[in-house]
Amino acid sequence: MPATHDVLNQPPPRGDRNLFEEDLALREAVAREGAAWDEIELGLLGAAFGTAAARELARQANAHGPVLHTHDRFGRRRDEVEFHPAWHEILRHYTAAELHCGPWREPVAGAHVARAAAFHLAGQFENGAQCPVTMTFAALPVLQRHGARVPGLQEVWLPRLLTPLHDHRFLPMAEKEAGLIGMGMTEKQGGSDVRANTTRAEPDAAAGCHRLTGHKWFCSAPMCDAFLVLAQAPGGLSCFFVPRFLPDGTRNALHFQRLKDKLGNRSNASSEVEFEGTHAWLLGEEGRGVPVIIEMVNHTRLDCVTGTAGIMRACLAEALHHARHRSVFGRRLGEQPLMQNVLADLALESEAATALALRLARTFDAPDDPHSSLLRRVLTPAAKYWVCKRGPTFAAEAMEVLGGSGYVEDSGMPRFYREMPVNSIWEGSGNVMCLDVLRALARAPEAWEALQTEVAEAAAEEPRIAQVLAQARRAADNEAQARLLSELMVLAVQAALLVQHAPGSVSAAFCASRLGRDGAAGAFGTLPAGLPLEPILNRAGLGLA
């Protein structure tokens, strides 16, 4: 009988690859931003995260999502979340790489850049498991600074939170090897307006703590060992440390009502939780909850940027691989002029996001430097807005390169596509980020000078950068233009980074396509005519030769 199912004109399996070694833009950014000392470890991590086995772990963790057990067989509260073994294996990878604690465990020069690069690689592996390591990473400095009232903080909690291990057992922290931290801020009536929260915190002098009563509409990563929670204390909105187990080993009253049925991020659990006389320990002072939690949020927003840049790179790599091997109309896809325009445009966006993420991470390595502090304050929300806003469109375009096959789960592209919106929404959606940029500029107008200094060298070579930054400054006078302000600010910094550090073909194409459009970014694949696209594609890894 004649063969009817010969597989022809299909890309070969990608097999094992090194995500770090194949990403020239990431490697250059690591060296440029001060983490060259970590290149060997990043190479090992890139190899581990780029295997076919790693992709299978990610698939399994998302195909077999978490399950909440509210009660045991006898009707007693249980409030435990069960995960597939693949989830725990991924977290073992992440904690071994110290994604949850690296810069606090070894605060060496470039530690935040090194961790950001590792987090970028993790974005290409599995995104749901990034949530608890992000929150633990962000909670650690808050606990170190404000956790004097937390029982056993120095002796029990910090040593285990700073351990490169994953211990998922549901036990008091003193009986575990390692732990993770989640958080609960959002309530039904407030959303991002946390000052509208109604959860109450009443002092309990006998217990030496506060007691919480209320409900959180979103509690991130309910499998964690403790949570940072906002509640209304007598002195105003305050931040609290809420452990799963009390110091005497009994269970705290955290009653998880259900897990959210989410669009993506399906390997990770997000929940609703009820507090009924729940023990909580004050972090910082009463009434200072927002400033305390903002210390955490600034770090998680950095991870939203870096994680999105990582997913972008994963989507681009899949699109390049397909275009390298698939032929249509007598030529490989990667040789088709219009497809080259699309792929080159995606490559520019990916490199600009990567460069910005690692430059932003370097500002976290210099907390006492005035220039870095100003950049960090305004660029973190601006970058979180723009890079994460570009993410879903980027993933959709990369998926389209694969055609119908990209729309099928086996390709892995739908999972990446579903992950993109969460980074845009979580830790403050687009409007919240842009209003935060306005607040930062109002409180520290000298940030404009810091931005001008940051781009000055590149602007001398490419005048459009200064023009875009001036346009952003004009937009700052009108709240309704806050999105345009944030977009232009980020584009100016991205362009400056590429002009200074990327090949001329990359920077010229980025500036020609992103600057001078009045903020109206066109569809991918609309690069101006006459640009040399082959060097951009080769740098990204198309490799048709």
N, C-alpha and C positions, 0 to 999 in steps of 0.2 A: 504494500500500500504506500502511496506517496506521503511524504511527511507534510503535515499541515501546521505544525507548531514549531518550526525552526525559529530560534530567536535571532533576528537580524536587526542591525542598525539600532542597537540599544547600548547605552554606556555600560562598561563593566562595573562590577562592584567596586566601591572605593577602597575597601580593605583597610588595613592599619596605616595610619599616617601620623605625622608629628605636627600638631596644630600650631606649635610655636615656631618650629623651623620653617614651615611653609608660609608663614605670615611675615613678610619682610617689613611691612609698616609697623607691626607690633614690636618686632625685634629692635628696629631703629629707635622707636619711642622709649623702650625700656632703657637702652643705653643713654639716650639723650637726657632723660628725666632723672637719672641718678641711680638706677638699679642694675647696672651691668654686672655687679657682683653676684646677682641671682640668676644669671643666664643658664647655667648648667642645670639648676633645679627646675627652672621654667621649661627647659628642654625635656627633662624627664617627665614633668607634668603634662606637657603637650603630647608626648608619646603615650602616656597612660590614658589621657582623655580622648585620644584620637583613634582608639582601637575599635574594631567591629564589636568586640565584647562590651565596650563602654556604651556604644549605641544601643546594644540589646538591653543593657541595664536600664537605660533611659526609657526605652520602649515599654519594658515590663512595669516600671514604676508608674508610668502614666496609664497603662492599660488596666492595672490593678490598683486603683486608688485607695486612699485611707478609708477606714470604717470606724465610726464612733460607737462605743459600747457605753451607754448611759447607766445601765444597771447590771448587776450580776443575776444569777438564776434565782436568788432568794429575794430579790427586790431591793437590795441595798444599792446606794449610789456607787458607781464605778468610775465613770467619767474618764475613760481611757480611749486612746486612738490607736488602732491597729494598722500597721503598714506592711506592705509587701517586702520580702527580704531584699529586693533590688534597691528599694529606697534606702535602707540601712547601709547597704554596700556603697552606694553613692555618697552618703554622708561620711562613711569611713574614709573615702577618698578625700573629701573636702576638709574634714578635720585634720587628717594627716598632713594636708597641705597648709594647715593653719589659716584657712580662710576666715575662721571665726575669731582669730585672736592674734595673728602674726605681729602686727605693729605694736601691740601692747605686751606681747610675750618677749619680743626682742626689738626694742625701739631704736634701731640703727638708722643711719642716714639712708633714705630711699626706701624705707620699709613699706610705706603706703603705696609707692609706685610698684614695688615688687608684688604686693598683694593685689593691687588693681590689675596687673598683668595676669596673675593667676586667676582672678575672678573673671577676667575677659575670656580666658580659656574655658573656665567652668560654664560660661554662658553658651559655649558651643557643645557642652556635654549634656547637662540636665538643669533646667531652670527652677523647677519647683523646690529642689533641695537647697537652692541658694538662699531661700527665704530665712530659715532659722539660723544659718551661719551669718547672714547679713545682720540680723537683729542682735545676735550675740556679740558680734564685732562692734556694733554701734552702742550696745548697752554697757560694755565693759568700762569705757572711760566715765560714763555717768555713774556707775557703781563705785568706781575708784574715787571719784570726786565728791559724791553726795551720799554715799552709802553708810555713813557712820552709825546709823541706828539699826542697820540690818543685823540680826543675830548671826554670828558665825561667818560674817562676810570675809574676814581676813583668813580665818583658819579653815573654813569649809568651802565657801563658794568660789572665791577668786582662784585658788589653786586648781580647782576642777574645771572652771570655765577657761582657764589658760592652758589646758592640757590638750595636746594634739591627738585626742582619742574621741570615739563616739560610743556612748553607753546609753542604749535606748531603754534600759530597764526602768520600770515604774516603781521607783524606790525613793526614800529620802536622800537628799544630796550627800549626806555624810556616809551613806552606804554605797555610793556610786564612784566610778572612776572619773567621769566627766559629765558635763551638763550643757544645756542650751537655754537661751532666754528668748521669750516672745514678747508681744506687747498688745495692749488693748486700749485704743483711744476712741474709736468711732462709735457713736450712738445713733439711734434711728432718727432722732429729731435734729441732729446737728451736723453729721457728716464731718466735713473739714472744719466747721465752726465748733471747735472743741470747747469753747467757752460756754456753749449752750448745753454742755453735758449735765445730766441730772443725777448720775451716780453719786451717792453720798458717802462721806467718810467721817465717821464719828470716833473721837478719841476714846480709847479703852485704857484707862490708867492702870487697871489691875493687870492687864496683859502686856502693857508697855508698847501698844501699837494702836492702829486705827481699825475700825470694822467697816467694811464696804457693804452697801446695799444698792443694787441697781442692775443694769443690763448693758452689755456691749453688743452692738450689732455686728461688729467684726472684731474677732480676737485672732490674731495671726499666730499660726503654728501652735495649736493647743496641746501638742505632745511635749512641749518644752517644760523645763523644770521650774521656771518662774517667769513672771511677766512684769513689765513696766506698764502701769495703768494710771490714767488720769481720773480724778474724782473731786467732787466739791467738798472740801473740808471747811470747818468754821472760819478759817482764815482765807478762804478762796480756793480756786482751782489749784490742785496740788498733784504731785507725781508720787506714786507708791510702788513699792516692791512687793509682789504678791507671789509667794511660793506655792507649789502644789502640796508640799508637806510642811507641817509646822515643826519648830525646833524639837518638840518631844516625839516626833515621828508619826503623829497622827495626820490624817488627810485634812487639808484646808477645804473650805466650802466654796469650791469652784464647780459650778454645775453647768456643764456644756449641754446646750439644748439641741443643736444640730450642726452638721457640717454644711457649708455653703456648696451648692451645685454650680460650679463656676464654668465660664467659657473655656478657660485654659488653666495652666498652673495646676493641673489635675492630680499630679503626684503629691502635692502639698495639701495639708488640711488648713482650711480657714473656717472659723466657727462663730457661733453665738454663745455667749456665756452669761450666766446669772450669778450675781453675788448676793449671798444671804448671810450677813454677819461674817463675811470673809475677812480673815486676818490680813493686814497690810501694814507695811512699814514705810514711813515717810522718807522720801529722798529729797534732800535740800530742805527748804522752809515752806511752810504753808503759804499758799497764794502764789508760789513761784513755779507752778507746775509746767507752764508753757516754756519758760526759759530752760528748765531742766530737760524737758523732753526734746527741745530743739537741738540740744547737743547730740542726742541720739539721731534725730531725723536728718541732720546734715550729713551724717555718715551713710545712712541708708539711701539718701538721694544720690550720693556719689555712686553707690552700687547700682542704682537704677540706670545711671548713665553708662557705667562700665559694662553692666550685664547686657544692656541693649546693644552696645557696640559689639559685644561678643556674639550675640545672636545674629546681628547683621553680617558679621564675618562668616558665620556658619552658613547662612543663606546664600551669600555670595559664592562660597566655595562649592556648594552644591550646584549652583547655576553654572559656574565655570566648568565644572566637571562634565555636566551634561552637554554644554556647548562645545566642549573639546572633542566629544566622541559622537555626537548625534549629527547625521547628515540630512539635509533637506534641499530639494531642488538642485541636486548635483554638487553641493558644497557642504562642508561642516557648518553647523550653526555659528560657531565662533568666527567663521570667515565671512559671514553675511554682514554687509555694512550697517544695516539698521540694528541687527542684534549686537554688533560691536558697540554701537552708540549706547544701547541699553546697558550692556555689561560694564562699559567704561564709566558710565554715569553712576552705577551702583558701586563700582570700585572707588570712585572719588568720595562718595558719601561714607562708605565704610572706613576708609583711611582717615577722613576728617574726624569722624566720631571717635576713632581709636586715639588719634593724636590729642584731641581735646580731653578725653577721659584721663589719659596718663598725665597730661599737663595739669589738669585739675587735681589729680591725686598728689602731685608734687606740692601743691599749696598746703595739703594736709600734713606734709612732712616738715613744714616750716610754720608751726602754729604761732610763733612769736614774731615773725617777720611782718612788718606793717604792709608791705606790698602784697605778700601772699595772703594775708588776712583779708584785705579788701577784695582781692580777686575771688577768694574762696566764698566770701559772703554774697557777692552778686552773681558769680558765674555758676555756682552750684544750682540754684533754682533755675537760672536761665538755660543751662545745659540740660538739666533734667526735663525742662519743658521741650526744648527743640529736638534734642536727639531722640527722646522717647516718642515725640510726636511723629517724627519721620519713620520710626520703626515699623508700624503696621503697613504703611505704603511700600516701604522697602521690601518687607517680607512678601507682600502680595506680588510685587513685580518680579522678584526672584523666583517665586513659585510659578509664575506665568512662563518663565523661560523653559521650565520643564513641561509645559502644556498640561494636558489632562493627567499625566503621570504625577505631576507635582501636586495635584489636588487629592491624590490618593494617600492614605495614611502610610503605606509602605515606604513612601519616599522620605518620610520624616518632615517634610515641609509644612504640613498642616499643624504639627505640634509647635514648630517655631512660630508660625503665623499666630496661633492662639496665645502664645506667650507674650507677644509684643505689647498688647494693650495694657497688661497689668502694670508694667513699669511706668506707663503714662498716667495711670489712675492712682496707683498706690503711693503713699507718702505725699499726697497733694496732687490733684489733677491739674490740667493745663492752666486754667485761670488762677488757681491758688498759687502756682509757681510764679506766674507773671506779676501778680499783685505783690508777692514776696520780693521780687526784683525791685518793684517800685518803692516798697518800704525800705529796702536796703539802701537804695540810692538817696532816698529822702533823709535817712539817718546818717549816712556817710557820703555826702556829695563828692568827697575827695576820691571816691571809687572811680569817677570818670577819669581822673588823672592817672590812676593806676592802670585803667584799661588803655589809655593813650600811650602810656609808657610801655605796656606789654606789646603793643602792635607797632611801635614807632619805627623800629628797624625795618620791618617788612613794608610798612606804609611808605617809607622813603623810596622803595623799589616799585611798589604797586599802589598808586594814589587812590584807587577805588576803595581800599581798606579804610583810609581816613574818611572818605566820603560816606561810607556805610555807617561808620561809628558816629559821624556827625548827624546823620539821618536818625540814628537810634536816639541820640540825645534830644532831638526835637520831638520825637515820639513820646519821650518821658513826661512831657507836659500834659498829656491827655490819658486818663486811665483807660479809656476805650481803645487806646493804641498800645496797651501793655504787651499784647502778644507780638505785635510788630517790633516793639522795642527789644524784647527778649530774643526774637529770631535774628534781628540784625546784629545785636551784640555778639551772639554766638558765631554768626557767619564771619564777622570781622576777626574774631580770635582764631577761628578755624583757618581762615584764609592766611592770616599772619603765620600760623604754625607751618602751613604747607609751603608758603613762599620762602620761609627761612630754612626749612629742613627737607622738603620733598623735592624730587626731580622737577625741572622746569615744565615738563609735559603735564605733570599732575597739578602743580599750582596754577599754571596758565589756564587749564581747562576748568578747574574749580572756580577761579575768579571770573572767568568769562561766563560761566553758567549760573553762578550764585550771587554775584555782586551786580548791582545796578538794575535789578528787576523789581525794585520797590517792595521787596519782601514776598512777592508772589512766586514761590518756587514752582517751576513747571513740572510736568510728568517726567519720570525717568526716561531717558532715551531722547532727550531734546538738546543734547550738546550742540553748540554752534558748529556750522560747517567749517572745514579746513583745519580742525584740531588734529594733531597726531595721536591717534587712539592706540596704536599698537604698543608703544612703550607703557601706557597705563595698564593695558591688559596683561602684558608680560609681567609687570611688577606685581599685579594682583594674583598671578598664577595661572593664566589661561594656557600658556605653553603650547601653542599650536605647532611649533617647529618640531 
